[in-house]
């Protein structure tokens, strides 16, 4: 299920969440932890904007991953660390929560990863499918 602004544009996948931004972020971080992965950071970009006296739609970036999966990718292609750990952007689009991330194939092509290494990043697809399930 993809759609909306930026959907599949430049290798970005966007899915619609039935939950508000905060609920989607809480569900995502819970799912990541329950699957034995690590949440490295949750950055509330809208809150940071407010602290600077600026307005920004609800926008939260979640950085997470599994070092056992990501380390071989970074060992083979050091510049992949620019995109790892994996990132999911949860954001509000006029009342609709969207979940956006780089497609594993996009990252694979960007860093010339073989199928085995690209597969180590592919878990983000079923994770986000489960995230947006009702």
C-alpha positions, 0 to 999 in steps of 0.5 A: 500500500503506497500512495501520496506525496513522494510515494516511490519517488526517487526510491522512496516508499511511502505507506499510509498509517491508520494511526496518528503520528505519535501512535505510529511512532510508538507502535514502530519503536515497540515493534522494533524492540520486540523483534530484537532490533535496536532503536538508535534515535527518535528525532521529533523534528517538529518539536525541534522546529518549535524550539527554534520558533518555527512551525513544522507539520508533525515529523518524526524520524526513527533510526533503528536497526540490527547491528548483526545485519547492518555491520556486514553491509557497512564492512563491505561498503563503508559509505553505506553508513551514511544511510545506516542505521535504517530510517523511517520518517513518520509525518503528517500530511493534512491529517493523514499519517505517512510512513516513508523510507528508502527502498532496500533496492534503492540502497542496494543500487546506491552502494552496489550491494549484492543480493545477499547484502541487500537482503539484510536491509529488506526486513524494513518492508514487512516491518512497515507493512505490519506497522500500518496494519489496522 
